[in-house]
């Protein structure tokens, strides 16, 4: 999987998304302009000590992204999408794109990708979810559909052991 942020504005959101990407082995693609400098303390703080492990790639604009990633299958997360994020089938090499916090993905891009626009269902009175929460919701659905490939299946306790009779769904 790949995550694309189109012109993100808030460093804390990008830092949180970066941490999620590190935890899942997901490359993060940043399309400029960014609303912050990549070396700001706030982005490092949100990404904690994982930022140096992040596979992060930057592009001047969406056109440069497309040129460097020809044939990329991109799902565009937008409140305007016709399909819920759970109604599509994600492939292991798919890209999921999110827009900037104040305006989302530009409509000029969306109209060219109508069939790949997805949304997270929510009440109509709410404009949108927090960007880092939206990324986590959609990314983990895509990873679930692909069997959480390469991710740790179960955790272990630090000091104790799980009882042998464990509930399994």
Secondary structure, 3 states (H helix, E strand, C coil): CEEEEECCCCHHHHHHHHHHHHHHCCEEEEECCCCCCCCCHHHHHHHHHHHHHCCEEEECCHHHHHHHCCCCCEEEECCCCCEECCCCCCCCCCEEEECECCCECCHHHHHHHHHHEEECCCCCCCCCCCHHHHHHHHHHHHHHHCCCCCCCCCCCCCCCCCCCCCCCC
